[in-house]
């Protein structure tokens, strides 16, 4: 597999996925919920906030762990070492 494809799939795709999760959770948290609606899908405001906050935390962990792995591999590559693992 080419190096650029491996870098995209290993670094940038998880970062983009984490940022999308954070954006969707932010949209979920900031969008007002109307009082009228389907009672089967009514959410308590506290549970909606907890759910949105949990998704933000998961997205943040995904972005930060991927960024750390990218920084570590970049440091090894810049040091001239041929051993990545």
Biopython code that builds the backbone (N, CA, C, O; Angstrom):
import numpy as np
from Bio.PDB.StructureBuilder import StructureBuilder

atoms = [
    (1, "UNK", "N", (0.852, -1.175, 0.000)),
    (1, "UNK", "CA", (0.000, 0.000, 0.000)),
    (1, "UNK", "C", (0.898, 1.238, 0.000)),
    (1, "UNK", "O", (1.936, 1.268, 0.661)),
    (2, "UNK", "N", (0.494, 2.223, -0.728)),
    (2, "UNK", "CA", (1.311, 3.424, -0.813)),
    (2, "UNK", "C", (1.352, 4.145, 0.528)),
    (2, "UNK", "O", (0.430, 4.044, 1.337)),
    (3, "UNK", "N", (2.427, 4.866, 0.740)),
    (3, "UNK", "CA", (2.649, 5.548, 2.020)),
    (3, "UNK", "C", (1.589, 6.611, 2.294)),
    (3, "UNK", "O", (1.133, 6.761, 3.427)),
    (4, "UNK", "N", (1.203, 7.340, 1.266)),
    (4, "UNK", "CA", (0.201, 8.405, 1.472)),
    (4, "UNK", "C", (-1.166, 7.839, 1.819)),
    (4, "UNK", "O", (-1.890, 8.414, 2.632)),
    (5, "UNK", "N", (-1.519, 6.726, 1.213)),
    (5, "UNK", "CA", (-2.810, 6.101, 1.519)),
    (5, "UNK", "C", (-2.793, 5.588, 2.947)),
    (5, "UNK", "O", (-3.767, 5.757, 3.680)),
    (6, "UNK", "N", (-1.691, 4.960, 3.350)),
    (6, "UNK", "CA", (-1.570, 4.473, 4.728)),
    (6, "UNK", "C", (-1.625, 5.621, 5.718)),
    (6, "UNK", "O", (-2.247, 5.497, 6.774)),
    (7, "UNK", "N", (-0.987, 6.731, 5.396)),
    (7, "UNK", "CA", (-1.023, 7.883, 6.297)),
    (7, "UNK", "C", (-2.437, 8.446, 6.400)),
    (7, "UNK", "O", (-2.879, 8.812, 7.489)),
    (8, "UNK", "N", (-3.147, 8.518, 5.282)),
    (8, "UNK", "CA", (-4.509, 9.040, 5.330)),
    (8, "UNK", "C", (-5.418, 8.122, 6.146)),
    (8, "UNK", "O", (-6.173, 8.589, 6.999)),
    (9, "UNK", "N", (-5.345, 6.823, 5.887)),
    (9, "UNK", "CA", (-6.224, 5.888, 6.596)),
    (9, "UNK", "C", (-5.843, 5.742, 8.063)),
    (9, "UNK", "O", (-6.709, 5.486, 8.899)),
    (10, "UNK", "N", (-4.580, 5.898, 8.386)),
    (10, "UNK", "CA", (-4.147, 5.714, 9.763)),
    (10, "UNK", "C", (-4.183, 6.963, 10.611)),
    (10, "UNK", "O", (-4.297, 6.876, 11.834)),
    (11, "UNK", "N", (-4.088, 8.148, 9.977)),
    (11, "UNK", "CA", (-4.007, 9.390, 10.750)),
    (11, "UNK", "C", (-5.179, 10.310, 10.446)),
    (11, "UNK", "O", (-5.937, 10.675, 11.345)),
    (12, "UNK", "N", (-5.326, 10.682, 9.195)),
    (12, "UNK", "CA", (-6.293, 11.730, 8.873)),
    (12, "UNK", "C", (-7.736, 11.248, 8.911)),
    (12, "UNK", "O", (-8.617, 12.007, 9.314)),
    (13, "UNK", "N", (-8.004, 10.028, 8.510)),
    (13, "UNK", "CA", (-9.386, 9.527, 8.552)),
    (13, "UNK", "C", (-9.913, 9.447, 9.991)),
    (13, "UNK", "O", (-11.031, 9.902, 10.237)),
    (14, "UNK", "N", (-9.160, 8.890, 10.957)),
    (14, "UNK", "CA", (-9.670, 8.904, 12.337)),
    (14, "UNK", "C", (-9.807, 10.314, 12.911)),
    (14, "UNK", "O", (-10.727, 10.580, 13.684)),
    (15, "UNK", "N", (-8.892, 11.223, 12.537)),
    (15, "UNK", "CA", (-9.023, 12.601, 13.009)),
    (15, "UNK", "C", (-10.281, 13.253, 12.451)),
    (15, "UNK", "O", (-11.006, 13.931, 13.180)),
    (16, "UNK", "N", (-10.541, 13.052, 11.163)),
    (16, "UNK", "CA", (-11.750, 13.605, 10.564)),
    (16, "UNK", "C", (-13.003, 12.997, 11.188)),
    (16, "UNK", "O", (-13.986, 13.699, 11.423)),
    (17, "UNK", "N", (-12.968, 11.699, 11.454)),
    (17, "UNK", "CA", (-14.108, 11.047, 12.088)),
    (17, "UNK", "C", (-14.355, 11.605, 13.489)),
    (17, "UNK", "O", (-15.502, 11.840, 13.869)),
    (18, "UNK", "N", (-13.292, 11.817, 14.252)),
    (18, "UNK", "CA", (-13.432, 12.405, 15.585)),
    (18, "UNK", "C", (-13.967, 13.822, 15.528)),
    (18, "UNK", "O", (-14.810, 14.199, 16.342)),
    (19, "UNK", "N", (-13.487, 14.615, 14.572)),
    (19, "UNK", "CA", (-13.990, 15.983, 14.432)),
    (19, "UNK", "C", (-15.453, 16.006, 13.991)),
    (19, "UNK", "O", (-16.219, 16.865, 14.428)),
    (20, "UNK", "N", (-15.842, 15.065, 13.127)),
    (20, "UNK", "CA", (-17.248, 14.972, 12.742)),
    (20, "UNK", "C", (-18.125, 14.592, 13.929)),
    (20, "UNK", "O", (-19.221, 15.129, 14.090)),
    (21, "UNK", "N", (-17.646, 13.666, 14.763)),
    (21, "UNK", "CA", (-18.396, 13.309, 15.969)),
    (21, "UNK", "C", (-18.585, 14.514, 16.877)),
    (21, "UNK", "O", (-19.671, 14.732, 17.414)),
    (22, "UNK", "N", (-17.531, 15.291, 17.045)),
    (22, "UNK", "CA", (-17.626, 16.484, 17.894)),
    (22, "UNK", "C", (-18.595, 17.495, 17.291)),
    (22, "UNK", "O", (-19.371, 18.116, 18.017)),
    (23, "UNK", "N", (-18.558, 17.667, 15.967)),
    (23, "UNK", "CA", (-19.465, 18.613, 15.311)),
    (23, "UNK", "C", (-20.922, 18.168, 15.439)),
    (23, "UNK", "O", (-21.796, 18.988, 15.719)),
    (24, "UNK", "N", (-21.189, 16.880, 15.238)),
    (24, "UNK", "CA", (-22.561, 16.383, 15.363)),
    (24, "UNK", "C", (-23.055, 16.495, 16.800)),
    (24, "UNK", "O", (-24.217, 16.829, 17.031)),
    (25, "UNK", "N", (-22.186, 16.219, 17.765)),
    (25, "UNK", "CA", (-22.591, 16.343, 19.167)),
    (25, "UNK", "C", (-22.854, 17.799, 19.520)),
    (25, "UNK", "O", (-23.794, 18.098, 20.256)),
    (26, "UNK", "N", (-22.035, 18.707, 19.005)),
    (26, "UNK", "CA", (-22.270, 20.131, 19.242)),
    (26, "UNK", "C", (-23.581, 20.588, 18.645)),
    (26, "UNK", "O", (-24.310, 21.373, 19.251)),
    (27, "UNK", "N", (-23.883, 20.093, 17.444)),
    (27, "UNK", "CA", (-25.158, 20.427, 16.821)),
    (27, "UNK", "C", (-26.316, 19.864, 17.644)),
    (27, "UNK", "O", (-27.339, 20.529, 17.807)),
    (28, "UNK", "N", (-26.167, 18.662, 18.157)),
    (28, "UNK", "CA", (-27.203, 18.043, 18.982)),
    (28, "UNK", "C", (-27.412, 18.830, 20.276)),
    (28, "UNK", "O", (-28.543, 18.994, 20.735)),
    (29, "UNK", "N", (-26.326, 19.308, 20.854)),
    (29, "UNK", "CA", (-26.436, 20.041, 22.112)),
    (29, "UNK", "C", (-26.995, 21.448, 21.915)),
    (29, "UNK", "O", (-27.699, 21.956, 22.788)),
    (30, "UNK", "N", (-26.698, 22.079, 20.795)),
    (30, "UNK", "CA", (-27.104, 23.461, 20.580)),
    (30, "UNK", "C", (-28.470, 23.614, 19.912)),
    (30, "UNK", "O", (-29.058, 24.695, 19.951)),
    (31, "UNK", "N", (-28.978, 22.547, 19.301)),
    (31, "UNK", "CA", (-30.270, 22.620, 18.632)),
    (31, "UNK", "C", (-31.386, 22.568, 19.668)),
    (31, "UNK", "O", (-31.440, 21.637, 20.472)),
    (32, "UNK", "N", (-32.280, 23.560, 19.659)),
    (32, "UNK", "CA", (-33.380, 23.528, 20.642)),
    (32, "UNK", "C", (-34.387, 22.439, 20.296)),
    (32, "UNK", "O", (-34.701, 22.201, 19.130)),
    (33, "UNK", "N", (-34.871, 21.799, 21.318)),
    (33, "UNK", "CA", (-35.879, 20.764, 21.138)),
    (33, "UNK", "C", (-37.236, 21.370, 21.460)),
    (33, "UNK", "O", (-37.425, 21.963, 22.522)),
    (34, "UNK", "N", (-38.161, 21.221, 20.554)),
    (34, "UNK", "CA", (-39.497, 21.767, 20.753)),
    (34, "UNK", "C", (-40.288, 20.939, 21.760)),
    (34, "UNK", "O", (-40.050, 19.739, 21.897)),
    (35, "UNK", "N", (-41.225, 21.568, 22.463)),
    (35, "UNK", "CA", (-42.015, 20.812, 23.429)),
    (35, "UNK", "C", (-42.975, 19.842, 22.753)),
    (35, "UNK", "O", (-43.258, 18.773, 23.295)),
    (36, "UNK", "N", (-43.477, 20.201, 21.578)),
    (36, "UNK", "CA", (-44.362, 19.304, 20.858)),
    (36, "UNK", "C", (-43.552, 18.407, 19.953)),
    (36, "UNK", "O", (-42.628, 18.866, 19.282)),
    (37, "UNK", "N", (-43.873, 17.196, 19.931)),
    (37, "UNK", "CA", (-43.146, 16.263, 19.092)),
    (37, "UNK", "C", (-43.617, 14.862, 19.414)),
    (37, "UNK", "O", (-44.618, 14.675, 20.106)),
    (38, "UNK", "N", (-42.929, 13.931, 18.935)),
    (38, "UNK", "CA", (-43.276, 12.545, 19.184)),
    (38, "UNK", "C", (-42.898, 12.190, 20.622)),
    (38, "UNK", "O", (-41.729, 12.306, 20.989)),
    (39, "UNK", "N", (-43.860, 11.760, 21.442)),
    (39, "UNK", "CA", (-43.531, 11.451, 22.837)),
    (39, "UNK", "C", (-42.651, 10.218, 22.982)),
    (39, "UNK", "O", (-42.032, 10.020, 24.028)),
    (40, "UNK", "N", (-42.588, 9.392, 21.952)),
    (40, "UNK", "CA", (-41.725, 8.207, 22.036)),
    (40, "UNK", "C", (-40.249, 8.579, 21.956)),
    (40, "UNK", "O", (-39.394, 7.851, 22.459)),
    (41, "UNK", "N", (-39.954, 9.708, 21.327)),
    (41, "UNK", "CA", (-38.567, 10.127, 21.157)),
    (41, "UNK", "C", (-38.229, 11.349, 21.984)),
    (41, "UNK", "O", (-37.247, 12.035, 21.701)),
    (42, "UNK", "N", (-39.022, 11.630, 22.999)),
    (42, "UNK", "CA", (-38.749, 12.773, 23.867)),
    (42, "UNK", "C", (-37.557, 12.455, 24.756)),
    (42, "UNK", "O", (-37.467, 11.366, 25.322)),
    (43, "UNK", "N", (-36.646, 13.408, 24.874)),
    (43, "UNK", "CA", (-35.453, 13.229, 25.695)),
    (43, "UNK", "C", (-35.485, 14.207, 26.865)),
    (43, "UNK", "O", (-35.865, 15.369, 26.724)),
    (44, "UNK", "N", (-35.087, 13.715, 27.982)),
    (44, "UNK", "CA", (-34.893, 14.574, 29.137)),
    (44, "UNK", "C", (-33.692, 15.474, 28.838)),
    (44, "UNK", "O", (-32.701, 14.987, 28.293)),
    (45, "UNK", "N", (-33.740, 16.766, 29.172)),
    (45, "UNK", "CA", (-32.598, 17.646, 28.867)),
    (45, "UNK", "C", (-31.292, 17.185, 29.514)),
    (45, "UNK", "O", (-30.218, 17.367, 28.941)),
    (46, "UNK", "N", (-31.379, 16.598, 30.693)),
    (46, "UNK", "CA", (-30.142, 16.126, 31.352)),
    (46, "UNK", "C", (-29.558, 14.946, 30.599)),
    (46, "UNK", "O", (-28.347, 14.883, 30.387)),
    (47, "UNK", "N", (-30.403, 14.009, 30.191)),
    (47, "UNK", "CA", (-29.884, 12.852, 29.457)),
    (47, "UNK", "C", (-29.370, 13.266, 28.077)),
    (47, "UNK", "O", (-28.401, 12.689, 27.585)),
    (48, "UNK", "N", (-30.001, 14.251, 27.451)),
    (48, "UNK", "CA", (-29.514, 14.741, 26.158)),
    (48, "UNK", "C", (-28.145, 15.397, 26.320)),
    (48, "UNK", "O", (-27.269, 15.227, 25.472)),
    (49, "UNK", "N", (-27.965, 16.141, 27.400)),
    (49, "UNK", "CA", (-26.664, 16.770, 27.648)),
    (49, "UNK", "C", (-25.589, 15.727, 27.946)),
    (49, "UNK", "O", (-24.457, 15.851, 27.481)),
    (50, "UNK", "N", (-25.936, 14.712, 28.712)),
    (50, "UNK", "CA", (-24.974, 13.651, 29.009)),
    (50, "UNK", "C", (-24.586, 12.877, 27.752)),
    (50, "UNK", "O", (-23.416, 12.544, 27.560)),
    (51, "UNK", "N", (-25.561, 12.592, 26.903)),
    (51, "UNK", "CA", (-25.288, 11.880, 25.661)),
    (51, "UNK", "C", (-24.392, 12.713, 24.746)),
    (51, "UNK", "O", (-23.413, 12.202, 24.201)),
    (52, "UNK", "N", (-24.719, 13.979, 24.578)),
    (52, "UNK", "CA", (-23.893, 14.855, 23.739)),
    (52, "UNK", "C", (-22.495, 15.027, 24.300)),
    (52, "UNK", "O", (-21.515, 15.028, 23.555)),
    (53, "UNK", "N", (-22.405, 15.172, 25.618)),
    (53, "UNK", "CA", (-21.085, 15.294, 26.249)),
    (53, "UNK", "C", (-20.254, 14.041, 26.093)),
    (53, "UNK", "O", (-19.042, 14.120, 25.893)),
    (54, "UNK", "N", (-20.893, 12.876, 26.183)),
    (54, "UNK", "CA", (-20.162, 11.617, 26.009)),
    (54, "UNK", "C", (-19.622, 11.480, 24.587)),
    (54, "UNK", "O", (-18.508, 10.997, 24.385)),
    (55, "UNK", "N", (-20.407, 11.903, 23.614)),
    (55, "UNK", "CA", (-19.945, 11.828, 22.221)),
    (55, "UNK", "C", (-18.793, 12.809, 21.990)),
    (55, "UNK", "O", (-17.869, 12.507, 21.235)),
    (56, "UNK", "N", (-18.838, 13.974, 22.628)),
    (56, "UNK", "CA", (-17.727, 14.926, 22.524)),
    (56, "UNK", "C", (-16.464, 14.323, 23.124)),
    (56, "UNK", "O", (-15.380, 14.470, 22.560)),
    (57, "UNK", "N", (-16.592, 13.648, 24.261)),
    (57, "UNK", "CA", (-15.429, 13.014, 24.903)),
    (57, "UNK", "C", (-14.856, 11.913, 24.014)),
    (57, "UNK", "O", (-13.638, 11.822, 23.860)),
    (58, "UNK", "N", (-15.706, 11.081, 23.432)),
    (58, "UNK", "CA", (-15.234, 10.013, 22.541)),
    (58, "UNK", "C", (-14.532, 10.605, 21.322)),
    (58, "UNK", "O", (-13.468, 10.125, 20.929)),
    (59, "UNK", "N", (-15.109, 11.634, 20.724)),
    (59, "UNK", "CA", (-14.469, 12.281, 19.578)),
    (59, "UNK", "C", (-13.148, 12.921, 19.958)),
    (59, "UNK", "O", (-12.184, 12.852, 19.196)),
    (60, "UNK", "N", (-13.089, 13.547, 21.136)),
    (60, "UNK", "CA", (-11.836, 14.150, 21.600)),
    (60, "UNK", "C", (-10.748, 13.120, 21.842)),
    (60, "UNK", "O", (-9.589, 13.346, 21.496)),
    (61, "UNK", "N", (-11.112, 11.995, 22.432)),
    (61, "UNK", "CA", (-10.136, 10.922, 22.649)),
    (61, "UNK", "C", (-9.633, 10.380, 21.322)),
    (61, "UNK", "O", (-8.444, 10.096, 21.175)),
    (62, "UNK", "N", (-10.531, 10.235, 20.354)),
    (62, "UNK", "CA", (-10.130, 9.750, 19.036)),
    (62, "UNK", "C", (-9.159, 10.712, 18.365)),
    (62, "UNK", "O", (-8.158, 10.283, 17.791)),
    (63, "UNK", "N", (-9.444, 11.995, 18.432)),
    (63, "UNK", "CA", (-8.571, 12.997, 17.805)),
    (63, "UNK", "C", (-7.229, 13.068, 18.530)),
    (63, "UNK", "O", (-6.181, 13.070, 17.884)),
    (64, "UNK", "N", (-7.245, 13.127, 19.861)),
    (64, "UNK", "CA", (-5.997, 13.272, 20.606)),
    (64, "UNK", "C", (-5.101, 12.043, 20.499)),
    (64, "UNK", "O", (-3.884, 12.181, 20.380)),
    (65, "UNK", "N", (-5.677, 10.850, 20.539)),
    (65, "UNK", "CA", (-4.844, 9.652, 20.427)),
    (65, "UNK", "C", (-4.244, 9.525, 19.039)),
    (65, "UNK", "O", (-3.092, 9.117, 18.892)),
    (66, "UNK", "N", (-5.020, 9.873, 18.020)),
    (66, "UNK", "CA", (-4.491, 9.818, 16.656)),
    (66, "UNK", "C", (-3.418, 10.871, 16.445)),
    (66, "UNK", "O", (-2.419, 10.605, 15.777)),
    (67, "UNK", "N", (-3.604, 12.054, 16.999)),
    (67, "UNK", "CA", (-2.594, 13.104, 16.880)),
    (67, "UNK", "C", (-1.302, 12.694, 17.579)),
    (67, "UNK", "O", (-0.214, 12.944, 17.061)),
    (68, "UNK", "N", (-1.409, 12.073, 18.736)),
    (68, "UNK", "CA", (-0.215, 11.608, 19.440)),
    (68, "UNK", "C", (0.529, 10.543, 18.668)),
    (68, "UNK", "O", (1.759, 10.553, 18.618)),
    (69, "UNK", "N", (-0.207, 9.619, 18.063)),
    (69, "UNK", "CA", (0.427, 8.572, 17.252)),
    (69, "UNK", "C", (1.102, 9.183, 16.036)),
    (69, "UNK", "O", (2.197, 8.760, 15.662)),
    (70, "UNK", "N", (0.465, 10.179, 15.406)),
    (70, "UNK", "CA", (1.059, 10.836, 14.244)),
    (70, "UNK", "C", (2.339, 11.580, 14.635)),
    (70, "UNK", "O", (3.336, 11.524, 13.915)),
    (71, "UNK", "N", (2.308, 12.277, 15.779)),
    (71, "UNK", "CA", (3.487, 13.011, 16.235)),
    (71, "UNK", "C", (4.645, 12.069, 16.552)),
    (71, "UNK", "O", (5.799, 12.377, 16.257)),
    (72, "UNK", "N", (4.334, 10.922, 17.151)),
    (72, "UNK", "CA", (5.372, 9.957, 17.484)),
    (72, "UNK", "C", (5.993, 9.366, 16.221)),
    (72, "UNK", "O", (7.215, 9.237, 16.141)),
    (73, "UNK", "N", (5.181, 9.009, 15.243)),
    (73, "UNK", "CA", (5.727, 8.451, 14.008)),
    (73, "UNK", "C", (6.496, 9.504, 13.218)),
    (73, "UNK", "O", (7.479, 9.177, 12.554)),
    (74, "UNK", "N", (6.072, 10.742, 13.276)),
    (74, "UNK", "CA", (6.785, 11.823, 12.588)),
    (74, "UNK", "C", (8.151, 12.050, 13.224)),
    (74, "UNK", "O", (9.125, 12.310, 12.519)),
    (75, "UNK", "N", (8.231, 11.953, 14.557)),
    (75, "UNK", "CA", (9.510, 12.134, 15.246)),
    (75, "UNK", "C", (10.479, 11.008, 14.888)),
    (75, "UNK", "O", (11.673, 11.247, 14.704)),
    (76, "UNK", "N", (9.967, 9.787, 14.789)),
    (76, "UNK", "CA", (10.826, 8.661, 14.408)),
    (76, "UNK", "C", (11.306, 8.835, 12.980)),
    (76, "UNK", "O", (12.472, 8.577, 12.682)),
    (77, "UNK", "N", (10.426, 9.266, 12.099)),
    (77, "UNK", "CA", (10.799, 9.452, 10.703)),
    (77, "UNK", "C", (11.804, 10.583, 10.544)),
    (77, "UNK", "O", (12.734, 10.471, 9.746)),
    (78, "UNK", "N", (11.629, 11.687, 11.299)),
    (78, "UNK", "CA", (12.572, 12.807, 11.208)),
    (78, "UNK", "C", (13.926, 12.475, 11.809)),
    (78, "UNK", "O", (14.939, 13.048, 11.407)),
    (79, "UNK", "N", (13.957, 11.552, 12.773)),
    (79, "UNK", "CA", (15.220, 11.171, 13.380)),
    (79, "UNK", "C", (16.039, 10.278, 12.449)),
    (79, "UNK", "O", (17.214, 10.019, 12.705)),
    (80, "UNK", "N", (15.417, 9.811, 11.372)),
    (80, "UNK", "CA", (16.143, 9.007, 10.402)),
    (80, "UNK", "C", (16.108, 7.527, 10.719)),
    (80, "UNK", "O", (16.779, 6.740, 10.051)),
    (81, "UNK", "N", (15.358, 7.137, 11.700)),
    (81, "UNK", "CA", (15.266, 5.724, 12.038)),
    (81, "UNK", "C", (14.349, 5.006, 11.062)),
    (81, "UNK", "O", (13.274, 5.500, 10.723)),
    (82, "UNK", "N", (14.776, 3.859, 10.622)),
    (82, "UNK", "CA", (13.939, 3.091, 9.691)),
    (82, "UNK", "C", (12.989, 2.174, 10.431)),
    (82, "UNK", "O", (12.162, 1.508, 9.809)),
    (83, "UNK", "N", (13.095, 2.129, 11.756)),
    (83, "UNK", "CA", (12.209, 1.286, 12.549)),
    (83, "UNK", "C", (11.019, 2.114, 13.007)),
    (83, "UNK", "O", (11.168, 3.025, 13.822)),
    (84, "UNK", "N", (9.831, 1.797, 12.480)),
    (84, "UNK", "CA", (8.620, 2.512, 12.874)),
    (84, "UNK", "C", (7.953, 1.863, 14.055)),
    (84, "UNK", "O", (7.228, 2.530, 14.793)),
    (85, "UNK", "N", (8.171, 0.594, 14.256)),
    (85, "UNK", "CA", (7.447, -0.114, 15.318)),
    (85, "UNK", "C", (8.358, -0.515, 16.421)),
    (85, "UNK", "O", (7.916, -1.120, 17.397)),
]
sb = StructureBuilder()
sb.init_structure("model")
sb.init_model(0)
sb.init_chain("A")
sb.init_seg("    ")
for serial, (resi, resn, name, xyz) in enumerate(atoms, 1):
    if name == "N":
        sb.init_residue(resn, " ", resi, " ")
    sb.init_atom(name, np.array(xyz, "f"), 0.0, 1.0, " ", f" {name:<3s}", serial, name[0])
structure = sb.get_structure()
